């Protein structure tokens, strides 16, 4: 009776906290996204979930070759069973059996279940690396998946094993309160649903974890309800998806304890936020430890699949369609790192490169072939099970654009997106090493564009604490020697001379920060400035870097009021385990995978510019990044970032077409004004009218000032949308535009 009185107190307290959270959420609302039209022609992918099974089956075939006689999956690089590789394999094979795709793997799956349930029943010391929390949910759910394929006696044995008390299988029961705790929360509720453990005890465990063991404050105190793991500074946006993902699983399995409503509110808002963080090419954000691992994208896919079904149940078909599209983008993202070499064909690299996994490029200590290959097939299998409904895709927010979002300061990241071209900046860098690595370099780390391979972006930066050498220097007229480390960091940001040596912003995480200032936000045009300022010690130069983001390209203008030699660093991906095609001339540098494929160009817009490419490359998670410095004697260093697809103009022709205008600039791809964009397939901005053909006469007008988007085809407006109810006049006809509802003209 006392327990239920306590639950009542907790429930009332949760209602109170929920109301406070609602007030806080109102003060920090997500950017409003009133538009649905895309800058480029858009098509649904028609992705069938059977493709998930293809990836799972191909990977499981490879994993099965590393199973020993006991059923354990042996990591080929560690030569032992590691963490949760075996139960994750067992679950994935069970899902294949359910789908009618796993007959060739059935015996391997049964053997893995026998081994892992035996370890589970024997307790934490028998579980590889004492990862009992990770075993609970996959093994519990796998029971029913294997039931048609085993004897009733074996099923009863496995079921009895899966009733082993949590305290027996969870090492350090009162510790491990970061994302590991969420695995146990999700797992215990899975066991409740299957009748394997006492409901009251499980609810008591979950509620205690939520209120007393920090799980609530990690996600409810965050500005956007993202999950803070508290395991690095800044927080990891990669690990964020782990904690939030497990809470999604808990809620979507129908958890109905006292705090269920608060949990559901948090995971809905946090996952809605992650729609804005996803790259247009489907990648999860790069930031923090374990970033740029393949399974990060699968975690995003699973979250989006779950919330698509949730939105559909709530009657929001538009949001459901956006989630479904985002899930498909995430899944297709990982296929770029699926292996084709024997005997690994069909499985995936661990991190987003093509280096031999034994080199551990971009790995953290926990990153191993067995566990993270297991994580990929585990979460792909959950995604296949989660997708239950036929939901029509809608353009994802990351494909539409029209937002600039700053995360909670604990994460310290900034995202801007115009028309499906995304720019990501780290506002703070990691000044406290994690595993002797700096996972979050200060500066701009990602350029990505819808329909374009953002690996070239680049898709990350790097700050390698172990790279470089030290040098000594005298200061002033005295004999004091200061010690410095040679450059070992690279992001898209300022570089300057300090004490006769060039230093980069990526190397100064302990001293510098970036403050974003947003000037204009529209689905086709975003303008912002990053202010880089010294925050500790003796001070240093101040820089401001202005960005104009369009659906086609980005223009950056870097300046400093101080008189000092400075330049703009460009990270050029030159090898990701395979050499890329790179080039440099007097005005630009580029990189690409294929002669006629996507390319990334960095093009100087200064009349006179110097390009320095003699710095040593630095190995990031993606591969070797070549730091290239652009300098100019002019008042600012101006650069165009041009993600070129094969159908786009040649970079030299684009540069020849470039000119500055009073309100912006003009290229062969678009005319950019102070608050307007006129491109080949879309136009829009803010105001009451627009001259589309440049003859000085407005072609489109509105009865009141608004933000609007026009889709174009053969120089004609074919669709229109506005952020408020307006009357549009085009070619002598009037059209009524309801707020945020596209119409065909």
FIVEX-241079 format. One record per residue (C-alpha): residue number from 0; z negated, x negated, y negated. Coordinates in steps of 0.1 Angstrom, whole numbers. Layout:
<drennus>
DRENNU  nr     z     x     y
DRENNU NUM     Z     X     Y
...
</drennus>
This chain:
<drennus>
DRENNU  nr     z     x     y
DRENNU   0     0     0     0
DRENNU   1    -8   -28   -24
DRENNU   2    27   -43   -18
DRENNU   3    43   -11   -29
DRENNU   4    21    -9   -60
DRENNU   5    31   -44   -68
DRENNU   6    68   -34   -64
DRENNU   7    62    -6   -88
DRENNU   8    48   -30  -114
DRENNU   9    77   -53  -108
DRENNU  10   101   -25  -112
DRENNU  11    86   -13  -145
DRENNU  12    85   -49  -157
DRENNU  13   122   -52  -147
DRENNU  14   131   -21  -167
DRENNU  15   114   -36  -197
DRENNU  16   131   -70  -193
DRENNU  17   164   -52  -186
DRENNU  18   161   -35  -220
DRENNU  19   154   -68  -237
DRENNU  20   184   -83  -219
DRENNU  21   206   -54  -231
DRENNU  22   195   -61  -267
DRENNU  23   202   -98  -262
DRENNU  24   236   -90  -247
DRENNU  25   245   -68  -277
DRENNU  26   238   -98  -299
DRENNU  27   260  -120  -278
DRENNU  28   289   -98  -268
DRENNU  29   318  -112  -250
DRENNU  30   349  -116  -271
DRENNU  31   367   -83  -274
DRENNU  32   401   -84  -256
DRENNU  33   419   -53  -269
DRENNU  34   453   -65  -257
DRENNU  35   472   -62  -225
DRENNU  36   507   -75  -232
DRENNU  37   515  -111  -223
DRENNU  38   535  -136  -243
DRENNU  39   559  -144  -214
DRENNU  40   575  -120  -189
DRENNU  41   549  -111  -163
DRENNU  42   553  -101  -127
DRENNU  43   527   -91  -101
DRENNU  44   523  -116   -73
DRENNU  45   522   -90   -45
DRENNU  46   499  -115   -27
DRENNU  47   490  -102     7
DRENNU  48   456  -111    21
DRENNU  49   472  -122    53
DRENNU  50   479  -155    35
DRENNU  51   442  -161    34
DRENNU  52   442  -159    72
DRENNU  53   471  -184    74
DRENNU  54   450  -210    54
DRENNU  55   419  -203    74
DRENNU  56   437  -205   108
DRENNU  57   455  -237    99
DRENNU  58   423  -254    87
DRENNU  59   403  -241   117
DRENNU  60   429  -257   141
DRENNU  61   422  -290   125
DRENNU  62   384  -285   125
DRENNU  63   384  -276   161
DRENNU  64   397  -310   171
DRENNU  65   365  -324   158
DRENNU  66   342  -303   180
DRENNU  67   321  -321   206
DRENNU  68   311  -308   240
DRENNU  69   279  -292   226
DRENNU  70   299  -271   201
DRENNU  71   290  -292   170
DRENNU  72   316  -300   144
DRENNU  73   316  -338   140
DRENNU  74   325  -351   106
DRENNU  75   352  -377   112
DRENNU  76   340  -399    84
DRENNU  77   302  -396    91
DRENNU  78   307  -395   129
DRENNU  79   280  -369   131
DRENNU  80   274  -332   126
DRENNU  81   267  -326    89
DRENNU  82   249  -297    72
DRENNU  83   266  -263    77
DRENNU  84   300  -273    91
DRENNU  85   294  -257   125
DRENNU  86   281  -223   115
DRENNU  87   308  -220    88
DRENNU  88   335  -228   114
DRENNU  89   320  -202   138
DRENNU  90   321  -175   111
DRENNU  91   356  -183   101
DRENNU  92   368  -181   137
DRENNU  93   350  -148   141
DRENNU  94   369  -134   111
DRENNU  95   402  -146   126
DRENNU  96   392  -128   159
DRENNU  97   385   -97   139
DRENNU  98   420  -100   123
DRENNU  99   436  -106   157
DRENNU 100   445  -142   147
DRENNU 101   419  -163   165
DRENNU 102   427  -162   202
DRENNU 103   435  -199   205
DRENNU 104   402  -207   188
DRENNU 105   380  -181   205
DRENNU 106   363  -205   229
DRENNU 107   357  -231   202
DRENNU 108   341  -204   180
DRENNU 109   319  -191   208
DRENNU 110   307  -227   216
DRENNU 111   300  -232   178
DRENNU 112   279  -200   177
DRENNU 113   260  -210   208
DRENNU 114   252  -244   193
DRENNU 115   243  -232   158
DRENNU 116   222  -202   169
DRENNU 117   203  -226   192
DRENNU 118   197  -249   163
DRENNU 119   186  -220   142
DRENNU 120   161  -208   167
DRENNU 121   146  -243   172
DRENNU 122   138  -245   135
DRENNU 123   145  -267   105
DRENNU 124   141  -301   123
DRENNU 125   169  -291   147
DRENNU 126   192  -279   119
DRENNU 127   216  -306   106
DRENNU 128   202  -321    74
DRENNU 129   176  -293    73
DRENNU 130   201  -268    57
DRENNU 131   187  -237    73
DRENNU 132   193  -215    43
DRENNU 133   230  -220    46
DRENNU 134   230  -208    83
DRENNU 135   215  -174    78
DRENNU 136   242  -152    64
DRENNU 137   273  -166    82
DRENNU 138   255  -166   116
DRENNU 139   241  -131   111
DRENNU 140   274  -116   102
DRENNU 141   292  -135   130
DRENNU 142   271  -116   156
DRENNU 143   292   -85   153
DRENNU 144   324  -104   150
DRENNU 145   319  -120   184
DRENNU 146   303   -90   201
DRENNU 147   337   -78   217
DRENNU 148   343  -113   230
DRENNU 149   310  -122   248
DRENNU 150   287  -107   274
DRENNU 151   259   -84   265
DRENNU 152   234  -110   277
DRENNU 153   248  -137   254
DRENNU 154   249  -113   225
DRENNU 155   213  -104   231
DRENNU 156   204  -141   233
DRENNU 157   221  -148   200
DRENNU 158   206  -118   183
DRENNU 159   171  -128   194
DRENNU 160   177  -163   180
DRENNU 161   188  -148   147
DRENNU 162   154  -131   144
DRENNU 163   137  -165   139
DRENNU 164   113  -162   109
DRENNU 165   126  -177    76
DRENNU 166    96  -200    73
DRENNU 167   107  -217   106
DRENNU 168   143  -223    95
DRENNU 169   138  -231    58
DRENNU 170   126  -266    51
DRENNU 171   104  -270    20
DRENNU 172    97  -233    18
DRENNU 173    82  -233   -16
DRENNU 174   106  -259   -30
DRENNU 175   144  -259   -32
DRENNU 176   144  -233   -60
DRENNU 177   178  -241   -74
DRENNU 178   210  -225   -59
DRENNU 179   197  -232   -24
DRENNU 180   172  -204   -29
DRENNU 181   201  -179   -34
DRENNU 182   215  -188     0
DRENNU 183   182  -177    15
DRENNU 184   180  -145    -6
DRENNU 185   215  -135     4
DRENNU 186   209  -144    40
DRENNU 187   176  -125    44
DRENNU 188   192   -93    31
DRENNU 189   221   -98    55
DRENNU 190   195   -99    83
DRENNU 191   179   -68    69
DRENNU 192   212   -49    70
DRENNU 193   216   -59   106
DRENNU 194   181   -50   116
DRENNU 195   171   -86   124
DRENNU 196   141   -90   101
DRENNU 197   115   -67    85
DRENNU 198   128   -51    54
DRENNU 199    96   -52    34
DRENNU 200    91   -89    41
DRENNU 201   126   -97    31
DRENNU 202   124   -77    -2
DRENNU 203    91   -95    -9
DRENNU 204   108  -128    -4
DRENNU 205   138  -119   -26
DRENNU 206   117  -104   -54
DRENNU 207    94  -134   -54
DRENNU 208   124  -157   -56
DRENNU 209   138  -136   -85
DRENNU 210   106  -134  -106
DRENNU 211    84  -163   -95
DRENNU 212   107  -190   -83
DRENNU 213   130  -191  -113
DRENNU 214   161  -172  -101
DRENNU 215   159  -145  -127
DRENNU 216   155  -169  -157
DRENNU 217   184  -190  -145
DRENNU 218   209  -163  -150
DRENNU 219   192  -138  -173
DRENNU 220   184  -163  -200
DRENNU 221   219  -176  -202
DRENNU 222   240  -165  -232
DRENNU 223   267  -150  -209
DRENNU 224   247  -146  -177
DRENNU 225   261  -176  -160
DRENNU 226   239  -193  -134
DRENNU 227   221  -224  -145
DRENNU 228   213  -247  -116
DRENNU 229   191  -270  -137
DRENNU 230   203  -300  -117
DRENNU 231   222  -318  -144
DRENNU 232   226  -320  -182
DRENNU 233   249  -304  -193
DRENNU 234   247  -277  -166
DRENNU 235   275  -277  -140
DRENNU 236   301  -250  -142
DRENNU 237   310  -258  -107
DRENNU 238   275  -252   -92
DRENNU 239   272  -222  -115
DRENNU 240   297  -204   -93
DRENNU 241   276  -211   -62
DRENNU 242   244  -195   -75
DRENNU 243   261  -165   -91
DRENNU 244   283  -161   -60
DRENNU 245   253  -158   -37
DRENNU 246   237  -133   -60
DRENNU 247   270  -113   -60
DRENNU 248   269  -113   -22
DRENNU 249   233  -101   -22
DRENNU 250   241   -72   -46
DRENNU 251   274   -62   -31
DRENNU 252   257   -60     3
DRENNU 253   237   -32   -12
DRENNU 254   204   -48   -21
DRENNU 255   182   -20   -33
DRENNU 256   149   -38   -41
DRENNU 257   131   -33   -75
DRENNU 258   153   -58   -93
DRENNU 259   186   -47   -79
DRENNU 260   198   -31  -112
DRENNU 261   190   -61  -132
DRENNU 262   207   -84  -107
DRENNU 263   238   -62  -107
DRENNU 264   240   -62  -145
DRENNU 265   237  -100  -147
DRENNU 266   264  -107  -120
DRENNU 267   288   -82  -135
DRENNU 268   285   -98  -170
DRENNU 269   286  -133  -157
DRENNU 270   316  -127  -136
DRENNU 271   334  -109  -165
DRENNU 272   327  -141  -185
DRENNU 273   342  -163  -158
DRENNU 274   375  -144  -162
DRENNU 275   377  -161  -195
DRENNU 276   368  -195  -181
DRENNU 277   394  -195  -154
DRENNU 278   425  -216  -161
DRENNU 279   458  -198  -163
DRENNU 280   469  -217  -132
DRENNU 281   440  -203  -113
DRENNU 282   415  -233  -114
DRENNU 283   378  -229  -119
DRENNU 284   365  -247  -150
DRENNU 285   359  -284  -147
DRENNU 286   324  -294  -158
DRENNU 287   294  -309  -141
DRENNU 288   286  -323  -107
DRENNU 289   308  -311   -78
DRENNU 290   335  -301  -103
DRENNU 291   372  -302   -92
DRENNU 292   364  -296   -56
DRENNU 293   388  -273   -37
DRENNU 294   361  -248   -28
DRENNU 295   352  -242   -65
DRENNU 296   384  -222   -68
DRENNU 297   377  -203   -36
DRENNU 298   342  -194   -50
DRENNU 299   360  -179   -80
DRENNU 300   384  -161   -57
DRENNU 301   355  -146   -37
DRENNU 302   337  -135   -69
DRENNU 303   368  -119   -83
DRENNU 304   375  -101   -50
DRENNU 305   340   -87   -49
DRENNU 306   340   -75   -85
DRENNU 307   375   -60   -81
DRENNU 308   361   -37   -54
DRENNU 309   331   -30   -76
DRENNU 310   352   -21  -106
DRENNU 311   373     2   -86
DRENNU 312   342    20   -73
DRENNU 313   331    24  -109
DRENNU 314   365    39  -118
DRENNU 315   377    10  -140
DRENNU 316   412     5  -125
DRENNU 317   423   -19  -153
DRENNU 318   393   -43  -148
DRENNU 319   398   -40  -110
DRENNU 320   434   -50  -114
DRENNU 321   425   -80  -136
DRENNU 322   400   -92  -111
DRENNU 323   425   -88   -83
DRENNU 324   451  -108  -102
DRENNU 325   425  -135  -110
DRENNU 326   416  -137   -73
DRENNU 327   452  -143   -64
DRENNU 328   456  -170   -91
DRENNU 329   425  -188   -77
DRENNU 330   439  -186   -41
DRENNU 331   473  -199   -50
DRENNU 332   457  -227   -70
DRENNU 333   442  -243   -39
DRENNU 334   475  -244   -20
DRENNU 335   486  -274   -41
DRENNU 336   460  -295   -23
DRENNU 337   468  -283    13
DRENNU 338   477  -313    34
DRENNU 339   510  -318    51
DRENNU 340   502  -351    68
DRENNU 341   494  -353   105
DRENNU 342   470  -348   121
DRENNU 343   455  -329    91
DRENNU 344   484  -305    84
DRENNU 345   472  -272    71
DRENNU 346   437  -283    61
DRENNU 347   427  -291    26
DRENNU 348   417  -322     6
DRENNU 349   381  -320    -5
DRENNU 350   387  -328   -42
DRENNU 351   418  -321   -63
DRENNU 352   439  -351   -55
DRENNU 353   459  -366   -27
DRENNU 354   438  -397   -20
DRENNU 355   426  -405    15
DRENNU 356   393  -386    18
DRENNU 357   376  -417    30
DRENNU 358   379  -431    -5
DRENNU 359   357  -403   -18
DRENNU 360   375  -399   -51
DRENNU 361   355  -375   -72
DRENNU 362   329  -369   -46
DRENNU 363   291  -364   -51
DRENNU 364   268  -377   -23
DRENNU 365   268  -342    -6
DRENNU 366   306  -341    -6
DRENNU 367   317  -347    29
DRENNU 368   348  -336    49
DRENNU 369   328  -314    73
DRENNU 370   306  -293    50
DRENNU 371   332  -288    22
DRENNU 372   360  -280    46
DRENNU 373   336  -256    61
DRENNU 374   328  -241    26
DRENNU 375   365  -236    20
DRENNU 376   371  -216    52
DRENNU 377   337  -198    49
DRENNU 378   345  -184    15
DRENNU 379   381  -177    22
DRENNU 380   369  -157    52
DRENNU 381   344  -138    30
DRENNU 382   373  -131     5
DRENNU 383   394  -117    33
DRENNU 384   366   -93    43
DRENNU 385   358   -84     7
DRENNU 386   394   -73     0
DRENNU 387   392   -37    12
DRENNU 388   413   -17   -13
DRENNU 389   449   -17   -24
DRENNU 390   445   -26   -61
DRENNU 391   475   -30   -84
DRENNU 392   474   -63  -103
DRENNU 393   470   -64  -140
DRENNU 394   475   -95  -162
DRENNU 395   443  -115  -161
DRENNU 396   426  -123  -194
DRENNU 397   435  -160  -189
DRENNU 398   472  -150  -189
DRENNU 399   469  -128  -220
DRENNU 400   448  -150  -242
DRENNU 401   434  -141  -276
DRENNU 402   399  -155  -273
DRENNU 403   377  -185  -282
DRENNU 404   344  -187  -263
DRENNU 405   315  -211  -265
DRENNU 406   292  -212  -235
DRENNU 407   255  -214  -237
DRENNU 408   245  -248  -251
DRENNU 409   230  -257  -216
DRENNU 410   266  -259  -204
DRENNU 411   281  -271  -237
DRENNU 412   317  -261  -232
DRENNU 413   343  -244  -254
DRENNU 414   374  -224  -242
DRENNU 415   403  -213  -264
DRENNU 416   433  -194  -251
DRENNU 417   465  -182  -268
DRENNU 418   491  -164  -248
DRENNU 419   481  -180  -215
DRENNU 420   478  -216  -228
DRENNU 421   442  -227  -225
DRENNU 422   423  -256  -242
DRENNU 423   389  -266  -228
DRENNU 424   365  -290  -246
DRENNU 425   331  -304  -236
DRENNU 426   309  -301  -267
DRENNU 427   283  -323  -251
DRENNU 428   287  -351  -227
DRENNU 429   264  -361  -199
DRENNU 430   240  -387  -213
DRENNU 431   217  -386  -183
DRENNU 432   234  -398  -151
DRENNU 433   235  -377  -120
DRENNU 434   240  -398   -89
DRENNU 435   248  -426  -113
DRENNU 436   278  -406  -125
DRENNU 437   286  -389  -158
DRENNU 438   302  -357  -146
DRENNU 439   308  -342  -181
DRENNU 440   327  -363  -206
DRENNU 441   326  -354  -243
DRENNU 442   359  -342  -257
DRENNU 443   388  -321  -248
DRENNU 444   393  -322  -210
DRENNU 445   419  -296  -201
DRENNU 446   453  -282  -212
DRENNU 447   467  -256  -189
DRENNU 448   494  -230  -192
DRENNU 449   504  -199  -173
DRENNU 450   531  -206  -148
DRENNU 451   528  -244  -152
DRENNU 452   511  -270  -131
DRENNU 453   480  -278  -151
DRENNU 454   472  -309  -130
DRENNU 455   494  -327  -156
DRENNU 456   473  -312  -184
DRENNU 457   453  -333  -177
DRENNU 458   429  -311  -159
DRENNU 459   398  -332  -165
DRENNU 460   385  -363  -183
DRENNU 461   362  -390  -171
DRENNU 462   332  -411  -180
DRENNU 463   326  -437  -154
DRENNU 464   292  -453  -158
DRENNU 465   300  -479  -132
DRENNU 466   333  -491  -147
DRENNU 467   340  -518  -172
DRENNU 468   322  -550  -182
DRENNU 469   296  -559  -207
DRENNU 470   301  -581  -237
DRENNU 471   278  -597  -263
DRENNU 472   282  -597  -300
DRENNU 473   263  -612  -330
DRENNU 474   252  -587  -357
DRENNU 475   251  -597  -393
DRENNU 476   241  -633  -402
DRENNU 477   213  -634  -378
DRENNU 478   212  -646  -342
DRENNU 479   205  -611  -327
DRENNU 480   229  -602  -298
DRENNU 481   238  -566  -291
DRENNU 482   251  -556  -256
DRENNU 483   280  -532  -253
DRENNU 484   299  -518  -224
DRENNU 485   337  -519  -225
DRENNU 486   355  -486  -226
DRENNU 487   351  -466  -194
DRENNU 488   355  -430  -206
DRENNU 489   386  -410  -215
DRENNU 490   391  -375  -230
DRENNU 491   415  -361  -255
DRENNU 492   396  -371  -286
DRENNU 493   390  -397  -314
DRENNU 494   389  -434  -308
DRENNU 495   379  -459  -335
DRENNU 496   370  -495  -343
DRENNU 497   333  -503  -343
DRENNU 498   322  -540  -346
DRENNU 499   358  -552  -339
DRENNU 500   361  -532  -307
DRENNU 501   377  -498  -300
DRENNU 502   353  -471  -288
DRENNU 503   361  -437  -274
DRENNU 504   343  -404  -280
DRENNU 505   340  -400  -242
DRENNU 506   317  -430  -240
DRENNU 507   292  -418  -266
DRENNU 508   276  -388  -249
DRENNU 509   242  -399  -260
DRENNU 510   251  -402  -296
DRENNU 511   278  -376  -304
DRENNU 512   284  -339  -301
DRENNU 513   312  -316  -310
DRENNU 514   307  -284  -331
DRENNU 515   335  -258  -328
DRENNU 516   346  -238  -359
DRENNU 517   369  -209  -351
DRENNU 518   394  -200  -378
DRENNU 519   417  -173  -363
DRENNU 520   420  -156  -329
DRENNU 521   449  -136  -317
DRENNU 522   466  -132  -283
DRENNU 523   495  -154  -295
DRENNU 524   477  -178  -319
DRENNU 525   443  -194  -319
DRENNU 526   431  -219  -345
DRENNU 527   399  -239  -344
DRENNU 528   384  -272  -354
DRENNU 529   361  -295  -334
DRENNU 530   337  -314  -357
DRENNU 531   325  -346  -340
DRENNU 532   293  -359  -355
DRENNU 533   267  -386  -347
DRENNU 534   234  -371  -338
DRENNU 535   211  -401  -331
DRENNU 536   204  -436  -343
DRENNU 537   221  -454  -371
DRENNU 538   249  -429  -376
DRENNU 539   286  -433  -371
DRENNU 540   320  -419  -384
DRENNU 541   326  -382  -386
DRENNU 542   359  -367  -373
DRENNU 543   374  -333  -375
DRENNU 544   401  -323  -351
DRENNU 545   421  -291  -359
DRENNU 546   439  -273  -331
DRENNU 547   467  -247  -333
DRENNU 548   471  -231  -299
DRENNU 549   502  -211  -291
DRENNU 550   517  -198  -258
DRENNU 551   542  -227  -259
DRENNU 552   523  -258  -271
DRENNU 553   493  -271  -290
DRENNU 554   493  -290  -323
DRENNU 555   463  -313  -330
DRENNU 556   455  -329  -363
DRENNU 557   427  -355  -362
DRENNU 558   412  -369  -395
DRENNU 559   382  -387  -408
DRENNU 560   369  -390  -444
DRENNU 561   356  -425  -437
DRENNU 562   379  -455  -442
DRENNU 563   382  -470  -408
DRENNU 564   409  -477  -382
DRENNU 565   410  -448  -358
DRENNU 566   434  -431  -334
DRENNU 567   436  -402  -309
DRENNU 568   431  -409  -272
DRENNU 569   454  -392  -247
DRENNU 570   445  -392  -210
DRENNU 571   478  -396  -191
DRENNU 572   476  -388  -153
DRENNU 573   496  -415  -136
DRENNU 574   485  -414  -100
DRENNU 575   467  -387   -80
DRENNU 576   469  -405   -47
DRENNU 577   507  -405   -52
DRENNU 578   524  -421   -82
DRENNU 579   536  -397  -109
DRENNU 580   567  -402  -131
DRENNU 581   554  -414  -164
DRENNU 582   572  -427  -195
DRENNU 583   565  -439  -231
DRENNU 584   587  -445  -261
DRENNU 585   581  -449  -298
DRENNU 586   572  -412  -304
DRENNU 587   559  -398  -271
DRENNU 588   544  -403  -236
DRENNU 589   548  -380  -206
DRENNU 590   539  -375  -170
DRENNU 591   553  -353  -142
DRENNU 592   555  -349  -105
DRENNU 593   592  -344  -100
DRENNU 594   623  -354  -120
DRENNU 595   632  -317  -126
DRENNU 596   597  -302  -124
DRENNU 597   569  -295  -148
DRENNU 598   560  -323  -173
DRENNU 599   533  -329  -198
DRENNU 600   544  -345  -231
DRENNU 601   522  -359  -258
DRENNU 602   544  -362  -289
DRENNU 603   535  -379  -322
DRENNU 604   543  -357  -353
DRENNU 605   536  -385  -378
DRENNU 606   565  -401  -395
DRENNU 607   552  -435  -386
DRENNU 608   531  -439  -354
DRENNU 609   519  -466  -331
DRENNU 610   514  -459  -294
DRENNU 611   491  -483  -275
DRENNU 612   492  -481  -237
DRENNU 613   476  -514  -227
DRENNU 614   442  -500  -217
DRENNU 615   431  -500  -181
DRENNU 616   434  -468  -162
DRENNU 617   402  -450  -152
DRENNU 618   399  -431  -119
DRENNU 619   388  -395  -124
DRENNU 620   384  -367   -99
DRENNU 621   421  -359  -102
DRENNU 622   433  -395  -101
DRENNU 623   440  -424  -124
DRENNU 624   440  -415  -161
DRENNU 625   457  -439  -184
DRENNU 626   441  -440  -219
DRENNU 627   469  -440  -244
DRENNU 628   460  -443  -281
DRENNU 629   481  -428  -309
DRENNU 630   476  -443  -344
DRENNU 631   491  -437  -378
DRENNU 632   486  -450  -414
DRENNU 633   490  -414  -426
DRENNU 634   459  -393  -436
DRENNU 635   457  -378  -401
DRENNU 636   469  -384  -366
DRENNU 637   491  -355  -357
DRENNU 638   501  -348  -321
DRENNU 639   520  -321  -302
DRENNU 640   508  -313  -266
DRENNU 641   539  -299  -249
DRENNU 642   535  -285  -214
DRENNU 643   572  -284  -205
DRENNU 644   586  -262  -177
DRENNU 645   621  -269  -164
DRENNU 646   636  -240  -185
DRENNU 647   621  -252  -217
DRENNU 648   639  -274  -243
DRENNU 649   640  -311  -239
DRENNU 650   611  -328  -256
DRENNU 651   634  -349  -279
DRENNU 652   652  -317  -290
DRENNU 653   619  -299  -296
DRENNU 654   606  -328  -317
DRENNU 655   639  -328  -337
DRENNU 656   634  -291  -344
DRENNU 657   598  -295  -356
DRENNU 658   590  -290  -392
DRENNU 659   558  -283  -411
DRENNU 660   558  -251  -431
DRENNU 661   534  -237  -458
DRENNU 662   513  -217  -433
DRENNU 663   520  -237  -401
DRENNU 664   550  -252  -385
DRENNU 665   584  -243  -369
DRENNU 666   600  -254  -336
DRENNU 667   629  -243  -315
DRENNU 668   604  -222  -295
DRENNU 669   585  -204  -323
DRENNU 670   577  -200  -359
DRENNU 671   539  -203  -366
DRENNU 672   524  -190  -398
DRENNU 673   489  -187  -411
DRENNU 674   482  -156  -390
DRENNU 675   515  -150  -372
DRENNU 676   536  -162  -343
DRENNU 677   573  -154  -337
DRENNU 678   586  -167  -304
DRENNU 679   614  -161  -280
DRENNU 680   597  -135  -259
DRENNU 681   568  -123  -281
DRENNU 682   557  -120  -317
DRENNU 683   526  -108  -334
DRENNU 684   498  -116  -357
DRENNU 685   477   -98  -383
DRENNU 686   489   -78  -412
DRENNU 687   511   -48  -421
DRENNU 688   546   -61  -414
DRENNU 689   567   -89  -399
DRENNU 690   601  -103  -406
DRENNU 691   614  -112  -371
DRENNU 692   647  -127  -380
DRENNU 693   638  -147  -411
DRENNU 694   661  -128  -435
DRENNU 695   633  -120  -459
DRENNU 696   632   -83  -449
DRENNU 697   604   -69  -427
DRENNU 698   618   -56  -394
DRENNU 699   585   -41  -382
DRENNU 700   558   -24  -404
DRENNU 701   526    -5  -398
DRENNU 702   508    21  -419
DRENNU 703   477     0  -420
DRENNU 704   468   -37  -415
DRENNU 705   461   -45  -378
DRENNU 706   464   -72  -352
DRENNU 707   495   -65  -331
DRENNU 708   516   -79  -302
DRENNU 709   553   -73  -298
DRENNU 710   572   -81  -266
DRENNU 711   608   -92  -272
DRENNU 712   640   -91  -252
DRENNU 713   674  -102  -265
DRENNU 714   659  -103  -300
DRENNU 715   648   -66  -297
DRENNU 716   613   -52  -296
DRENNU 717   608   -35  -263
DRENNU 718   570   -31  -262
DRENNU 719   542   -30  -288
DRENNU 720   504   -29  -289
DRENNU 721   479   -29  -317
DRENNU 722   441   -33  -318
DRENNU 723   437     0  -336
DRENNU 724   455    33  -339
DRENNU 725   485    28  -361
DRENNU 726   520    41  -369
DRENNU 727   547    15  -362
DRENNU 728   581    17  -380
DRENNU 729   609    -1  -362
DRENNU 730   647     4  -368
DRENNU 731   641    36  -387
DRENNU 732   619    52  -361
DRENNU 733   582    58  -361
DRENNU 734   560    52  -331
DRENNU 735   524    63  -326
DRENNU 736   503    34  -311
DRENNU 737   469    44  -297
DRENNU 738   444    16  -300
DRENNU 739   448   -10  -273
DRENNU 740   475     9  -254
DRENNU 741   509    -7  -250
DRENNU 742   539    16  -255
DRENNU 743   576    11  -247
DRENNU 744   600    14  -276
</drennus>
